Amino acid sequence: MMKESQKILTEISAVTRDIEDNYPELQKHLDETRSTLPQGSNDSANLDTADLENYLNELISIRDKYKEEHYY
């Protein structure tokens, strides 16, 4: 499970970096969507794979919707 979570976190980082580099106007959404992740210290926060996948999918959806509306 930890490997799967690490893979998802890597994908989240890549999508976040893409948004920051190529679509800076979407950065405001990054703070909004982060609220779906566990709160608290790293020791007490429990990363649920489903929550991470949902967050990743939300980031991808925001980015892709923006690309469709502004670049196609």
mmCIF file of the N, C-alpha and C atoms, coordinates in Angstrom:
data_MODEL
# 
_entry.id   MODEL 
# 
loop_
_atom_site.group_PDB 
_atom_site.id 
_atom_site.type_symbol 
_atom_site.label_atom_id 
_atom_site.label_alt_id 
_atom_site.label_comp_id 
_atom_site.label_asym_id 
_atom_site.label_entity_id 
_atom_site.label_seq_id 
_atom_site.pdbx_PDB_ins_code 
_atom_site.Cartn_x 
_atom_site.Cartn_y 
_atom_site.Cartn_z 
_atom_site.occupancy 
_atom_site.B_iso_or_equiv 
_atom_site.pdbx_formal_charge 
_atom_site.auth_seq_id 
_atom_site.auth_comp_id 
_atom_site.auth_asym_id 
_atom_site.auth_atom_id 
_atom_site.pdbx_PDB_model_num 
ATOM 1   N N  . MET A 1 1  ? 0.828   -1.197 0.000   1.00 0.00 ? 1  MET A N  1 
ATOM 2   C CA . MET A 1 1  ? 0.000   0.000  0.000   1.00 0.00 ? 1  MET A CA 1 
ATOM 3   C C  . MET A 1 1  ? 0.867   1.254  0.000   1.00 0.00 ? 1  MET A C  1 
ATOM 4   N N  . MET A 1 2  ? 1.986   1.207  0.716   1.00 0.00 ? 2  MET A N  1 
ATOM 5   C CA . MET A 1 2  ? 2.857   2.373  0.770   1.00 0.00 ? 2  MET A CA 1 
ATOM 6   C C  . MET A 1 2  ? 3.446   2.685  -0.590  1.00 0.00 ? 2  MET A C  1 
ATOM 7   N N  . LYS A 1 3  ? 3.805   1.639  -1.357  1.00 0.00 ? 3  LYS A N  1 
ATOM 8   C CA . LYS A 1 3  ? 4.348   1.856  -2.699  1.00 0.00 ? 3  LYS A CA 1 
ATOM 9   C C  . LYS A 1 3  ? 3.321   2.525  -3.591  1.00 0.00 ? 3  LYS A C  1 
ATOM 10  N N  . GLU A 1 4  ? 2.083   2.054  -3.507  1.00 0.00 ? 4  GLU A N  1 
ATOM 11  C CA . GLU A 1 4  ? 1.023   2.640  -4.314  1.00 0.00 ? 4  GLU A CA 1 
ATOM 12  C C  . GLU A 1 4  ? 0.814   4.104  -3.934  1.00 0.00 ? 4  GLU A C  1 
ATOM 13  N N  . SER A 1 5  ? 0.807   4.402  -2.645  1.00 0.00 ? 5  SER A N  1 
ATOM 14  C CA . SER A 1 5  ? 0.664   5.783  -2.189  1.00 0.00 ? 5  SER A CA 1 
ATOM 15  C C  . SER A 1 5  ? 1.817   6.633  -2.693  1.00 0.00 ? 5  SER A C  1 
ATOM 16  N N  . GLN A 1 6  ? 3.030   6.094  -2.652  1.00 0.00 ? 6  GLN A N  1 
ATOM 17  C CA . GLN A 1 6  ? 4.204   6.840  -3.117  1.00 0.00 ? 6  GLN A CA 1 
ATOM 18  C C  . GLN A 1 6  ? 4.087   7.136  -4.610  1.00 0.00 ? 6  GLN A C  1 
ATOM 19  N N  . LYS A 1 7  ? 3.595   6.173  -5.381  1.00 0.00 ? 7  LYS A N  1 
ATOM 20  C CA . LYS A 1 7  ? 3.415   6.376  -6.822  1.00 0.00 ? 7  LYS A CA 1 
ATOM 21  C C  . LYS A 1 7  ? 2.398   7.493  -7.081  1.00 0.00 ? 7  LYS A C  1 
ATOM 22  N N  . ILE A 1 8  ? 1.309   7.468  -6.346  1.00 0.00 ? 8  ILE A N  1 
ATOM 23  C CA . ILE A 1 8  ? 0.276   8.493  -6.509  1.00 0.00 ? 8  ILE A CA 1 
ATOM 24  C C  . ILE A 1 8  ? 0.828   9.862  -6.119  1.00 0.00 ? 8  ILE A C  1 
ATOM 25  N N  . LEU A 1 9  ? 1.589   9.920  -5.026  1.00 0.00 ? 9  LEU A N  1 
ATOM 26  C CA . LEU A 1 9  ? 2.187   11.188 -4.610  1.00 0.00 ? 9  LEU A CA 1 
ATOM 27  C C  . LEU A 1 9  ? 3.146   11.726 -5.676  1.00 0.00 ? 9  LEU A C  1 
ATOM 28  N N  . THR A 1 10 ? 3.874   10.842 -6.326  1.00 0.00 ? 10 THR A N  1 
ATOM 29  C CA . THR A 1 10 ? 4.768   11.248 -7.406  1.00 0.00 ? 10 THR A CA 1 
ATOM 30  C C  . THR A 1 10 ? 3.959   11.836 -8.562  1.00 0.00 ? 10 THR A C  1 
ATOM 31  N N  . GLU A 1 11 ? 2.839   11.202 -8.896  1.00 0.00 ? 11 GLU A N  1 
ATOM 32  C CA . GLU A 1 11 ? 1.974   11.714 -9.960  1.00 0.00 ? 11 GLU A CA 1 
ATOM 33  C C  . GLU A 1 11 ? 1.372   13.060 -9.572  1.00 0.00 ? 11 GLU A C  1 
ATOM 34  N N  . ILE A 1 12 ? 0.964   13.195 -8.310  1.00 0.00 ? 12 ILE A N  1 
ATOM 35  C CA . ILE A 1 12 ? 0.427   14.469 -7.829  1.00 0.00 ? 12 ILE A CA 1 
ATOM 36  C C  . ILE A 1 12 ? 1.479   15.562 -7.987  1.00 0.00 ? 12 ILE A C  1 
ATOM 37  N N  . SER A 1 13 ? 2.714   15.254 -7.629  1.00 0.00 ? 13 SER A N  1 
ATOM 38  C CA . SER A 1 13 ? 3.797   16.237 -7.765  1.00 0.00 ? 13 SER A CA 1 
ATOM 39  C C  . SER A 1 13 ? 3.986   16.648 -9.218  1.00 0.00 ? 13 SER A C  1 
ATOM 40  N N  . ALA A 1 14 ? 3.931   15.687 -10.126 1.00 0.00 ? 14 ALA A N  1 
ATOM 41  C CA . ALA A 1 14 ? 4.120   15.982 -11.546 1.00 0.00 ? 14 ALA A CA 1 
ATOM 42  C C  . ALA A 1 14 ? 2.997   16.873 -12.084 1.00 0.00 ? 14 ALA A C  1 
ATOM 43  N N  . VAL A 1 15 ? 1.761   16.563 -11.737 1.00 0.00 ? 15 VAL A N  1 
ATOM 44  C CA . VAL A 1 15 ? 0.628   17.360 -12.208 1.00 0.00 ? 15 VAL A CA 1 
ATOM 45  C C  . VAL A 1 15 ? 0.680   18.757 -11.586 1.00 0.00 ? 15 VAL A C  1 
ATOM 46  N N  . THR A 1 16 ? 1.012   18.821 -10.297 1.00 0.00 ? 16 THR A N  1 
ATOM 47  C CA . THR A 1 16 ? 1.125   20.116 -9.621  1.00 0.00 ? 16 THR A CA 1 
ATOM 48  C C  . THR A 1 16 ? 2.207   20.965 -10.280 1.00 0.00 ? 16 THR A C  1 
ATOM 49  N N  . ARG A 1 17 ? 3.340   20.358 -10.579 1.00 0.00 ? 17 ARG A N  1 
ATOM 50  C CA . ARG A 1 17 ? 4.436   21.076 -11.240 1.00 0.00 ? 17 ARG A CA 1 
ATOM 51  C C  . ARG A 1 17 ? 4.003   21.566 -12.622 1.00 0.00 ? 17 ARG A C  1 
ATOM 52  N N  . ASP A 1 18 ? 3.273   20.735 -13.354 1.00 0.00 ? 18 ASP A N  1 
ATOM 53  C CA . ASP A 1 18 ? 2.763   21.129 -14.667 1.00 0.00 ? 18 ASP A CA 1 
ATOM 54  C C  . ASP A 1 18 ? 1.845   22.343 -14.539 1.00 0.00 ? 18 ASP A C  1 
ATOM 55  N N  . ILE A 1 19 ? 0.960   22.317 -13.560 1.00 0.00 ? 19 ILE A N  1 
ATOM 56  C CA . ILE A 1 19 ? 0.050   23.446 -13.339 1.00 0.00 ? 19 ILE A CA 1 
ATOM 57  C C  . ILE A 1 19 ? 0.844   24.701 -12.983 1.00 0.00 ? 19 ILE A C  1 
ATOM 58  N N  . GLU A 1 20 ? 1.789   24.566 -12.067 1.00 0.00 ? 20 GLU A N  1 
ATOM 59  C CA . GLU A 1 20 ? 2.579   25.727 -11.640 1.00 0.00 ? 20 GLU A CA 1 
ATOM 60  C C  . GLU A 1 20 ? 3.393   26.307 -12.789 1.00 0.00 ? 20 GLU A C  1 
ATOM 61  N N  . ASP A 1 21 ? 3.959   25.441 -13.628 1.00 0.00 ? 21 ASP A N  1 
ATOM 62  C CA . ASP A 1 21 ? 4.821   25.889 -14.721 1.00 0.00 ? 21 ASP A CA 1 
ATOM 63  C C  . ASP A 1 21 ? 4.046   26.405 -15.926 1.00 0.00 ? 21 ASP A C  1 
ATOM 64  N N  . ASN A 1 22 ? 2.939   25.752 -16.265 1.00 0.00 ? 22 ASN A N  1 
ATOM 65  C CA . ASN A 1 22 ? 2.259   26.038 -17.521 1.00 0.00 ? 22 ASN A CA 1 
ATOM 66  C C  . ASN A 1 22 ? 0.903   26.735 -17.387 1.00 0.00 ? 22 ASN A C  1 
ATOM 67  N N  . TYR A 1 23 ? 0.304   26.642 -16.220 1.00 0.00 ? 23 TYR A N  1 
ATOM 68  C CA . TYR A 1 23 ? -1.024  27.223 -16.010 1.00 0.00 ? 23 TYR A CA 1 
ATOM 69  C C  . TYR A 1 23 ? -1.075  27.927 -14.651 1.00 0.00 ? 23 TYR A C  1 
ATOM 70  N N  . PRO A 1 24 ? -0.228  28.929 -14.447 1.00 0.00 ? 24 PRO A N  1 
ATOM 71  C CA . PRO A 1 24 ? -0.132  29.559 -13.116 1.00 0.00 ? 24 PRO A CA 1 
ATOM 72  C C  . PRO A 1 24 ? -1.457  30.150 -12.631 1.00 0.00 ? 24 PRO A C  1 
ATOM 73  N N  . GLU A 1 25 ? -2.345  30.474 -13.552 1.00 0.00 ? 25 GLU A N  1 
ATOM 74  C CA . GLU A 1 25 ? -3.639  31.019 -13.142 1.00 0.00 ? 25 GLU A CA 1 
ATOM 75  C C  . GLU A 1 25 ? -4.491  29.981 -12.414 1.00 0.00 ? 25 GLU A C  1 
ATOM 76  N N  . LEU A 1 26 ? -4.110  28.719 -12.488 1.00 0.00 ? 26 LEU A N  1 
ATOM 77  C CA . LEU A 1 26 ? -4.845  27.651 -11.788 1.00 0.00 ? 26 LEU A CA 1 
ATOM 78  C C  . LEU A 1 26 ? -4.308  27.390 -10.387 1.00 0.00 ? 26 LEU A C  1 
ATOM 79  N N  . GLN A 1 27 ? -3.231  28.050 -10.013 1.00 0.00 ? 27 GLN A N  1 
ATOM 80  C CA . GLN A 1 27 ? -2.630  27.783 -8.694  1.00 0.00 ? 27 GLN A CA 1 
ATOM 81  C C  . GLN A 1 27 ? -3.587  28.015 -7.549  1.00 0.00 ? 27 GLN A C  1 
ATOM 82  N N  . LYS A 1 28 ? -4.527  28.922 -7.725  1.00 0.00 ? 28 LYS A N  1 
ATOM 83  C CA . LYS A 1 28 ? -5.503  29.167 -6.654  1.00 0.00 ? 28 LYS A CA 1 
ATOM 84  C C  . LYS A 1 28 ? -6.284  27.900 -6.335  1.00 0.00 ? 28 LYS A C  1 
ATOM 85  N N  . HIS A 1 29 ? -6.470  27.034 -7.332  1.00 0.00 ? 29 HIS A N  1 
ATOM 86  C CA . HIS A 1 29 ? -7.199  25.782 -7.109  1.00 0.00 ? 29 HIS A CA 1 
ATOM 87  C C  . HIS A 1 29 ? -6.380  24.773 -6.321  1.00 0.00 ? 29 HIS A C  1 
ATOM 88  N N  . LEU A 1 30 ? -5.066  24.917 -6.356  1.00 0.00 ? 30 LEU A N  1 
ATOM 89  C CA . LEU A 1 30 ? -4.225  23.961 -5.626  1.00 0.00 ? 30 LEU A CA 1 
ATOM 90  C C  . LEU A 1 30 ? -4.492  24.052 -4.132  1.00 0.00 ? 30 LEU A C  1 
ATOM 91  N N  . ASP A 1 31 ? -4.605  25.262 -3.604  1.00 0.00 ? 31 ASP A N  1 
ATOM 92  C CA . ASP A 1 31 ? -4.884  25.420 -2.179  1.00 0.00 ? 31 ASP A CA 1 
ATOM 93  C C  . ASP A 1 31 ? -6.273  24.913 -1.829  1.00 0.00 ? 31 ASP A C  1 
ATOM 94  N N  . GLU A 1 32 ? -7.235  25.142 -2.718  1.00 0.00 ? 32 GLU A N  1 
ATOM 95  C CA . GLU A 1 32 ? -8.599  24.691 -2.470  1.00 0.00 ? 32 GLU A CA 1 
ATOM 96  C C  . GLU A 1 32 ? -8.674  23.169 -2.432  1.00 0.00 ? 32 GLU A C  1 
ATOM 97  N N  . THR A 1 33 ? -8.012  22.508 -3.358  1.00 0.00 ? 33 THR A N  1 
ATOM 98  C CA . THR A 1 33 ? -8.106  21.056 -3.418  1.00 0.00 ? 33 THR A CA 1 
ATOM 99  C C  . THR A 1 33 ? -7.262  20.388 -2.345  1.00 0.00 ? 33 THR A C  1 
ATOM 100 N N  . ARG A 1 34 ? -6.252  21.059 -1.852  1.00 0.00 ? 34 ARG A N  1 
ATOM 101 C CA . ARG A 1 34 ? -5.433  20.469 -0.782  1.00 0.00 ? 34 ARG A CA 1 
ATOM 102 C C  . ARG A 1 34 ? -6.246  20.230 0.479   1.00 0.00 ? 34 ARG A C  1 
ATOM 103 N N  . SER A 1 35 ? -7.344  20.926 0.622   1.00 0.00 ? 35 SER A N  1 
ATOM 104 C CA . SER A 1 35 ? -8.164  20.742 1.822   1.00 0.00 ? 35 SER A CA 1 
ATOM 105 C C  . SER A 1 35 ? -8.730  19.337 1.901   1.00 0.00 ? 35 SER A C  1 
ATOM 106 N N  . THR A 1 36 ? -8.672  18.598 0.805   1.00 0.00 ? 36 THR A N  1 
ATOM 107 C CA . THR A 1 36 ? -9.179  17.230 0.829   1.00 0.00 ? 36 THR A CA 1 
ATOM 108 C C  . THR A 1 36 ? -8.160  16.254 1.403   1.00 0.00 ? 36 THR A C  1 
ATOM 109 N N  . LEU A 1 37 ? -6.925  16.692 1.547   1.00 0.00 ? 37 LEU A N  1 
ATOM 110 C CA . LEU A 1 37 ? -5.887  15.826 2.094   1.00 0.00 ? 37 LEU A CA 1 
ATOM 111 C C  . LEU A 1 37 ? -5.905  15.871 3.612   1.00 0.00 ? 37 LEU A C  1 
ATOM 112 N N  . PRO A 1 38 ? -5.363  14.870 4.254   1.00 0.00 ? 38 PRO A N  1 
ATOM 113 C CA . PRO A 1 38 ? -5.368  14.833 5.726   1.00 0.00 ? 38 PRO A CA 1 
ATOM 114 C C  . PRO A 1 38 ? -4.642  16.026 6.320   1.00 0.00 ? 38 PRO A C  1 
ATOM 115 N N  . GLN A 1 39 ? -5.148  16.488 7.424   1.00 0.00 ? 39 GLN A N  1 
ATOM 116 C CA . GLN A 1 39 ? -4.551  17.613 8.130   1.00 0.00 ? 39 GLN A CA 1 
ATOM 117 C C  . GLN A 1 39 ? -3.757  17.092 9.324   1.00 0.00 ? 39 GLN A C  1 
ATOM 118 N N  . GLY A 1 40 ? -2.839  17.905 9.803   1.00 0.00 ? 40 GLY A N  1 
ATOM 119 C CA . GLY A 1 40 ? -2.076  17.515 10.986  1.00 0.00 ? 40 GLY A CA 1 
ATOM 120 C C  . GLY A 1 40 ? -0.624  17.289 10.645  1.00 0.00 ? 40 GLY A C  1 
ATOM 121 N N  . SER A 1 41 ? 0.123   16.881 11.637  1.00 0.00 ? 41 SER A N  1 
ATOM 122 C CA . SER A 1 41 ? 1.547   16.641 11.426  1.00 0.00 ? 41 SER A CA 1 
ATOM 123 C C  . SER A 1 41 ? 1.732   15.385 10.585  1.00 0.00 ? 41 SER A C  1 
ATOM 124 N N  . ASN A 1 42 ? 2.904   15.244 10.023  1.00 0.00 ? 42 ASN A N  1 
ATOM 125 C CA . ASN A 1 42 ? 3.185   14.062 9.210   1.00 0.00 ? 42 ASN A CA 1 
ATOM 126 C C  . ASN A 1 42 ? 3.075   12.785 10.022  1.00 0.00 ? 42 ASN A C  1 
ATOM 127 N N  . ASP A 1 43 ? 3.352   12.871 11.308  1.00 0.00 ? 43 ASP A N  1 
ATOM 128 C CA . ASP A 1 43 ? 3.284   11.682 12.158  1.00 0.00 ? 43 ASP A CA 1 
ATOM 129 C C  . ASP A 1 43 ? 1.852   11.211 12.357  1.00 0.00 ? 43 ASP A C  1 
ATOM 130 N N  . SER A 1 44 ? 0.921   12.154 12.506  1.00 0.00 ? 44 SER A N  1 
ATOM 131 C CA . SER A 1 44 ? -0.446  11.779 12.821  1.00 0.00 ? 44 SER A CA 1 
ATOM 132 C C  . SER A 1 44 ? -1.337  11.711 11.585  1.00 0.00 ? 44 SER A C  1 
ATOM 133 N N  . ALA A 1 45 ? -0.933  12.339 10.483  1.00 0.00 ? 45 ALA A N  1 
ATOM 134 C CA . ALA A 1 45 ? -1.750  12.320 9.276   1.00 0.00 ? 45 ALA A CA 1 
ATOM 135 C C  . ALA A 1 45 ? -1.720  10.927 8.661   1.00 0.00 ? 45 ALA A C  1 
ATOM 136 N N  . ASN A 1 46 ? -2.868  10.468 8.298   1.00 0.00 ? 46 ASN A N  1 
ATOM 137 C CA . ASN A 1 46 ? -2.982  9.147  7.708   1.00 0.00 ? 46 ASN A CA 1 
ATOM 138 C C  . ASN A 1 46 ? -3.345  9.308  6.238   1.00 0.00 ? 46 ASN A C  1 
ATOM 139 N N  . LEU A 1 47 ? -2.430  8.922  5.347   1.00 0.00 ? 47 LEU A N  1 
ATOM 140 C CA . LEU A 1 47 ? -2.675  9.059  3.923   1.00 0.00 ? 47 LEU A CA 1 
ATOM 141 C C  . LEU A 1 47 ? -3.445  7.854  3.413   1.00 0.00 ? 47 LEU A C  1 
ATOM 142 N N  . ASP A 1 48 ? -4.653  8.094  3.023   1.00 0.00 ? 48 ASP A N  1 
ATOM 143 C CA . ASP A 1 48 ? -5.497  7.054  2.478   1.00 0.00 ? 48 ASP A CA 1 
ATOM 144 C C  . ASP A 1 48 ? -5.317  7.048  0.963   1.00 0.00 ? 48 ASP A C  1 
ATOM 145 N N  . THR A 1 49 ? -5.061  5.898  0.379   1.00 0.00 ? 49 THR A N  1 
ATOM 146 C CA . THR A 1 49 ? -4.809  5.797  -1.049  1.00 0.00 ? 49 THR A CA 1 
ATOM 147 C C  . THR A 1 49 ? -5.991  6.345  -1.856  1.00 0.00 ? 49 THR A C  1 
ATOM 148 N N  . ALA A 1 50 ? -7.191  6.066  -1.425  1.00 0.00 ? 50 ALA A N  1 
ATOM 149 C CA . ALA A 1 50 ? -8.372  6.557  -2.142  1.00 0.00 ? 50 ALA A CA 1 
ATOM 150 C C  . ALA A 1 50 ? -8.418  8.084  -2.125  1.00 0.00 ? 50 ALA A C  1 
ATOM 151 N N  . ASP A 1 51 ? -8.090  8.702  -0.981  1.00 0.00 ? 51 ASP A N  1 
ATOM 152 C CA . ASP A 1 51 ? -8.062  10.162 -0.895  1.00 0.00 ? 51 ASP A CA 1 
ATOM 153 C C  . ASP A 1 51 ? -7.011  10.738 -1.833  1.00 0.00 ? 51 ASP A C  1 
ATOM 154 N N  . LEU A 1 52 ? -5.853  10.093 -1.880  1.00 0.00 ? 52 LEU A N  1 
ATOM 155 C CA . LEU A 1 52 ? -4.794  10.559 -2.776  1.00 0.00 ? 52 LEU A CA 1 
ATOM 156 C C  . LEU A 1 52 ? -5.226  10.443 -4.237  1.00 0.00 ? 52 LEU A C  1 
ATOM 157 N N  . GLU A 1 53 ? -5.854  9.332  -4.582  1.00 0.00 ? 53 GLU A N  1 
ATOM 158 C CA . GLU A 1 53 ? -6.330  9.157  -5.952  1.00 0.00 ? 53 GLU A CA 1 
ATOM 159 C C  . GLU A 1 53 ? -7.383  10.195 -6.303  1.00 0.00 ? 53 GLU A C  1 
ATOM 160 N N  . ASN A 1 54 ? -8.276  10.475 -5.375  1.00 0.00 ? 54 ASN A N  1 
ATOM 161 C CA . ASN A 1 54 ? -9.296  11.494 -5.609  1.00 0.00 ? 54 ASN A CA 1 
ATOM 162 C C  . ASN A 1 54 ? -8.657  12.861 -5.830  1.00 0.00 ? 54 ASN A C  1 
ATOM 163 N N  . TYR A 1 55 ? -7.667  13.194 -5.028  1.00 0.00 ? 55 TYR A N  1 
ATOM 164 C CA . TYR A 1 55 ? -6.966  14.469 -5.165  1.00 0.00 ? 55 TYR A CA 1 
ATOM 165 C C  . TYR A 1 55 ? -6.255  14.539 -6.515  1.00 0.00 ? 55 TYR A C  1 
ATOM 166 N N  . LEU A 1 56 ? -5.568  13.467 -6.898  1.00 0.00 ? 56 LEU A N  1 
ATOM 167 C CA . LEU A 1 56 ? -4.889  13.421 -8.189  1.00 0.00 ? 56 LEU A CA 1 
ATOM 168 C C  . LEU A 1 56 ? -5.895  13.608 -9.322  1.00 0.00 ? 56 LEU A C  1 
ATOM 169 N N  . ASN A 1 57 ? -6.996  12.891 -9.257  1.00 0.00 ? 57 ASN A N  1 
ATOM 170 C CA . ASN A 1 57 ? -8.015  13.001 -10.302 1.00 0.00 ? 57 ASN A CA 1 
ATOM 171 C C  . ASN A 1 57 ? -8.607  14.401 -10.367 1.00 0.00 ? 57 ASN A C  1 
ATOM 172 N N  . GLU A 1 58 ? -8.777  15.027 -9.217  1.00 0.00 ? 58 GLU A N  1 
ATOM 173 C CA . GLU A 1 58 ? -9.297  16.391 -9.186  1.00 0.00 ? 58 GLU A CA 1 
ATOM 174 C C  . GLU A 1 58 ? -8.323  17.361 -9.844  1.00 0.00 ? 58 GLU A C  1 
ATOM 175 N N  . LEU A 1 59 ? -7.035  17.221 -9.547  1.00 0.00 ? 59 LEU A N  1 
ATOM 176 C CA . LEU A 1 59 ? -6.021  18.078 -10.171 1.00 0.00 ? 59 LEU A CA 1 
ATOM 177 C C  . LEU A 1 59 ? -6.002  17.895 -11.687 1.00 0.00 ? 59 LEU A C  1 
ATOM 178 N N  . ILE A 1 60 ? -6.028  16.641 -12.122 1.00 0.00 ? 60 ILE A N  1 
ATOM 179 C CA . ILE A 1 60 ? -6.015  16.356 -13.557 1.00 0.00 ? 60 ILE A CA 1 
ATOM 180 C C  . ILE A 1 60 ? -7.263  16.929 -14.215 1.00 0.00 ? 60 ILE A C  1 
ATOM 181 N N  . SER A 1 61 ? -8.394  16.788 -13.573 1.00 0.00 ? 61 SER A N  1 
ATOM 182 C CA . SER A 1 61 ? -9.648  17.303 -14.116 1.00 0.00 ? 61 SER A CA 1 
ATOM 183 C C  . SER A 1 61 ? -9.605  18.822 -14.265 1.00 0.00 ? 61 SER A C  1 
ATOM 184 N N  . ILE A 1 62 ? -9.130  19.510 -13.237 1.00 0.00 ? 62 ILE A N  1 
ATOM 185 C CA . ILE A 1 62 ? -9.024  20.975 -13.284 1.00 0.00 ? 62 ILE A CA 1 
ATOM 186 C C  . ILE A 1 62 ? -8.123  21.403 -14.434 1.00 0.00 ? 62 ILE A C  1 
ATOM 187 N N  . ARG A 1 63 ? -6.963  20.759 -14.536 1.00 0.00 ? 63 ARG A N  1 
ATOM 188 C CA . ARG A 1 63 ? -5.997  21.102 -15.588 1.00 0.00 ? 63 ARG A CA 1 
ATOM 189 C C  . ARG A 1 63 ? -6.568  20.811 -16.973 1.00 0.00 ? 63 ARG A C  1 
ATOM 190 N N  . ASP A 1 64 ? -7.129  19.620 -17.152 1.00 0.00 ? 64 ASP A N  1 
ATOM 191 C CA . ASP A 1 64 ? -7.620  19.237 -18.467 1.00 0.00 ? 64 ASP A CA 1 
ATOM 192 C C  . ASP A 1 64 ? -8.817  20.080 -18.904 1.00 0.00 ? 64 ASP A C  1 
ATOM 193 N N  . LYS A 1 65 ? -9.696  20.383 -17.979 1.00 0.00 ? 65 LYS A N  1 
ATOM 194 C CA . LYS A 1 65 ? -10.847 21.235 -18.298 1.00 0.00 ? 65 LYS A CA 1 
ATOM 195 C C  . LYS A 1 65 ? -10.368 22.620 -18.730 1.00 0.00 ? 65 LYS A C  1 
ATOM 196 N N  . TYR A 1 66 ? -9.388  23.145 -18.029 1.00 0.00 ? 66 TYR A N  1 
ATOM 197 C CA . TYR A 1 66 ? -8.841  24.455 -18.377 1.00 0.00 ? 66 TYR A CA 1 
ATOM 198 C C  . TYR A 1 66 ? -8.216  24.407 -19.774 1.00 0.00 ? 66 TYR A C  1 
ATOM 199 N N  . LYS A 1 67 ? -7.446  23.359 -20.048 1.00 0.00 ? 67 LYS A N  1 
ATOM 200 C CA . LYS A 1 67 ? -6.803  23.221 -21.361 1.00 0.00 ? 67 LYS A CA 1 
ATOM 201 C C  . LYS A 1 67 ? -7.854  23.162 -22.471 1.00 0.00 ? 67 LYS A C  1 
ATOM 202 N N  . GLU A 1 68 ? -8.931  22.410 -22.252 1.00 0.00 ? 68 GLU A N  1 
ATOM 203 C CA . GLU A 1 68 ? -9.989  22.297 -23.257 1.00 0.00 ? 68 GLU A CA 1 
ATOM 204 C C  . GLU A 1 68 ? -10.645 23.651 -23.516 1.00 0.00 ? 68 GLU A C  1 
ATOM 205 N N  . GLU A 1 69 ? -10.878 24.413 -22.453 1.00 0.00 ? 69 GLU A N  1 
ATOM 206 C CA . GLU A 1 69 ? -11.579 25.692 -22.584 1.00 0.00 ? 69 GLU A CA 1 
ATOM 207 C C  . GLU A 1 69 ? -10.695 26.785 -23.188 1.00 0.00 ? 69 GLU A C  1 
ATOM 208 N N  . HIS A 1 70 ? -9.378  26.682 -22.995 1.00 0.00 ? 70 HIS A N  1 
ATOM 209 C CA . HIS A 1 70 ? -8.511  27.779 -23.404 1.00 0.00 ? 70 HIS A CA 1 
ATOM 210 C C  . HIS A 1 70 ? -7.546  27.462 -24.540 1.00 0.00 ? 70 HIS A C  1 
ATOM 211 N N  . TYR A 1 71 ? -7.376  26.211 -24.886 1.00 0.00 ? 71 TYR A N  1 
ATOM 212 C CA . TYR A 1 71 ? -6.361  25.868 -25.873 1.00 0.00 ? 71 TYR A CA 1 
ATOM 213 C C  . TYR A 1 71 ? -6.894  25.088 -27.064 1.00 0.00 ? 71 TYR A C  1 
ATOM 214 N N  . TYR A 1 72 ? -8.180  24.723 -27.067 1.00 0.00 ? 72 TYR A N  1 
ATOM 215 C CA . TYR A 1 72 ? -8.705  23.942 -28.191 1.00 0.00 ? 72 TYR A CA 1 
ATOM 216 C C  . TYR A 1 72 ? -9.756  24.709 -28.933 1.00 0.00 ? 72 TYR A C  1 
# 
